[in-house]
Amino acid sequence: LLLVNEDRHRVLDTKQCPHPSSASSQSPHMASLLPLLSLLFLLSLSPASTSIVEQACNATRFPESCTSSLAKSPSVPPDVTPTDVVLAAISVSAQNLKRVQSMVRSILNASPPNANRTNIANICIQILGYSEQRLARTADALPQGRIKDARAWGGAALLYQNDCFGGLSFVNTTKQVDDTMRFITSLTQLTSNAISMLASYERFGNDTFKWAPPQTERDGYWGDDAVAGGGAQGGTFKGCFPSDSSVPNAKVCKDGGNGCYHTVQEAVNAAPDNGRERFVIYIKEGVYDETVRIPFEKTNVVFLGDGMGKTIITGSLNVGLLGLNTYNTPTVAVAGDGFMAKRLTIENSAGPGAQQAVAFMSDSDLSMLEEVELLGHQDTLYAHGLRQFYKSCRIAGTVDFIFGNAAAVFQDCLIIVRPRQLNPEMGETNTVTAHGRTDPAQSTGYVFQNCLVNGTADYMALYRQNPAVHNNYLGRPWKEYSRTVFIRCNLGELIRPEGWLPWREDFALKTLFYGEFQSTGPGGDPAVRVAWSNQIPAAHVGVYAAPSFIQWIPMRACRSRPSLAPAPAPSRAPEGFPIPNGGPGRSAMLAAAAWAAASTAHLMWVLFV
């Protein structure tokens, strides 16, 4: 049994066209001039500056485009410092991004007769705006020594540029679109150069003689700050929910009375733009059938509900609807930084036959979800970009149901496989994750700590009837530098002994990093894992702790606003896996799986440090 082609509607997909870094956007005449331009540029600098620029560019994946672009940049002073070179590379990327934005607007203006091209152009305009914002913040963070932040934001800028390229590849039926894609090719190389320099700067500081192209675990490089997590190079964020007991900033309830908003979106719209304080929205128990969008400028928004299975936000958008792709389908999509949510359910109810249908999508930096239930089938959670933390959540789906290119840590979560097809007894192949890192200098990846991977009661009943036709894997590589690790996780019997699945043939098998540390349970035996996965050495496992990986220190002592919702009922469930409090209905399908596994999951209370 084979996986269906899940990618034909994804904006990010570039598997049917060259990756931006693999094609050339330059004419032969221009290409012949590059060495001369680079030579003239280097001759114009002092000997020391020439050495710094050469060493910095040699530390990138595209050194020729690096030196030629800096040769044309007014941002490089005669006596250049390593910081100057990095800032100049960021500036070059930002300037070229402006031209791409103009080219995409021209596509949009020419697109009214073509609904798909218009949709993609609109998405490109939005996400290229995100890229512009992230590049600007990268340039601001570097002189302040906030290297971790700079790397996170610079990597996200590249993500959005690749997104636009991938989206345009599906509507590339005109010379105008083709020319734009070719220019995006050169843009992504320039942005890659900038984030490669940031990676070397973080690792070697001002000693550009040591700078080298970015390395990953597959090269034997595990990072240098497994304990400190960045400390002086940008610090860490101490994350917790609002601890005061004051009334929320906004309330949402079905009847709309007593000062309540009728919809969640209305409450989001009421939040101030670029808010520095938490804007807490209490969502009263009920089913809210709507799509919710939290735009880039709505920062520090907090959703607090009455419990998983009680407060439910539901939608059913999917790629089967005319003019929609994966990016359009989330029930809840967040772009504003600092988003938090607790004690609620978000679902996409499109069903197992709808293909891609996202429940929750996040581009929110330093965001946190705790005790949140995410329900869907294919592509349930689009952990798209930047730094995200998931604590004691339940995530259910089928194919690639946790995917994207974020740096995300999942701690004490319940990861659940559901029946996939309309005739599920026929069998299927499911993958829990599909991480999409495209560049080794991006500090992204998925980390699962103390999680339980199992199936719903319905799925496990089907599985045990005929295990041979029900194949489940921890992940597969969506993009070339995919990175996913499982740390002290309990893996149910449904996980295949090989553990991991190729995307196609040998794609990414030499560049991805898939690792495990002390996996337990019937699916956790490392003896017959695929040769291209790894058992993480104990000396390096600290690299994947939240303070190091996403610069996040979870504050367990913080008190959630006790006046907003009743506390969950006490139970004897293992710590980190609270008893489902939604009663029958959406949460009930997960309850059986959670309690069936509880006898083998008693060790999961151990906190990962």
Disulfide bonds with the S-S distance in Angstrom:
Cys57-Cys66 2.09
Cys124-Cys164 2.17
Cys240-Cys558 2.28
Cys253-Cys260 2.22
